[in-house]
């Protein structure tokens, strides 16, 4: 899709935004005050993504700034993919505004280009959304083709025109090559995709690992990855927030961690998953970023355990006098809730023993399964000096039931209808609960929910 966020607003309010220079951006008072995307009318006037709002307005004084509306983007994204699926069931969602579709076996009277043009016209006619389409024998070339001509482009790349179309392009424009890899390739004398195609695979494997050989294959137009219409199983779910002001007091960081843990837990439970590893991400004012993680004795999706674990990691790894610019929590090693299994060494032969965890067990599940009180799992004292009940003392069954009730209430009446005490503190991280204005283009889990399964409330008022 072309300038997707801006195009969504133009489709929703054409009299206000269609054909005008627009940009979706955050608040100019915070570090979030940057341009996320700009319409093509704004781009022709010099506005670019990642510009600060101040820079963008200086470049284009007539620029119309629009607050993000991720519910609008998700709704139209689903509508786009629904139209594509009317032609083929073999659709792989890549991001909120991109997908691959295998049309090899589509019964259509005309060429592949005719079919692509029909889909393009339908999207514009029915949704008022422009798109560019790439036609190719594989996913890599189709992605490269779709990026060549925007907006409303239709480009075909085949193994016959690969040399003329693809090889002259800078290696940094190749799908799958990030800025750092591009810099390394240029330092190696590989500045174009054609030069990469001619490179020695063994040499690149030595320098870049197995990815080196893969890049040579792609540059030669060889990509054997198949379309996967089934969503990939989620391996992790996380949230991060870049703060408007650097934080130096652990008490303030704890409030941010609570809001992060709350939303991570919400998303994990929404998918009926549990996770085994909690990861804390810290970025300091020096822009140095560290990640630290803790493996849990049993999988969980409980916000309380995510928060306690992240707080413990913060306590153990926060340097003295550090100023924190970004905080993040990720729950990894996800697995279905109903099949969560803990491997325990048998006392008789030392072989792993599979234990099925009851979702409604009572008492101390940690102690019952691990055979220890888990005193070392999470300290009973938080980094802030406030006594926190350790997990073995919690009634996990009560917490699970409480989560089910509060999740249902928040689904129906809004994220702020029920809050934990620390979440009542006025803090910018409370905006994590505003699903209409927060999100990312790669947050695909919400797009994979079944029809009617999207229960996040709009503005906390309606489902």
Buried (B, 14 or more C-beta within 10 A) or exposed (E): BBBBBBBBBBBBEEEEBBEBBBBBBBBBEBBBBBBBBBBBBBBEBBBBBEBBBEBBBEBBEEBBBBEBBBBBBBBBBBBBBEBBBEBBEBBBBEBBBBBBBBBEEEEEEEEBEEBBBEBBEBBBEEBBBBBBBBBBBBBBBBBBBBBBEBEBBBBBBEEEEBBEBBBEBEBBBBBBBEEEBBEBBBEBEBBBBBBBBEBEBEEBBEBBEEBBBBBBBBBBBBBEEEBEBEEEEBEBBBBBBEBEEEBEEBBBBBBBBBBBBBBBBBBBBBBEBBBBBBBBBBBBEEEEEEEBBBEBBBBBBBBBBBBBBBBBBBBEEBEEEBEBBBBBBBBBBBBEBEEBBBEBEEEEEEEEBEBEBEEEEEEBBBBBBBEEEBEEBBBEEBBBEEEBEBBBEBBBBEBBEBBEEBBEEBBEBBBBEBBBEBBEBEBBBBBBBBBBBBBEBEBBBBBEBEEEEBEBBBEBEEE
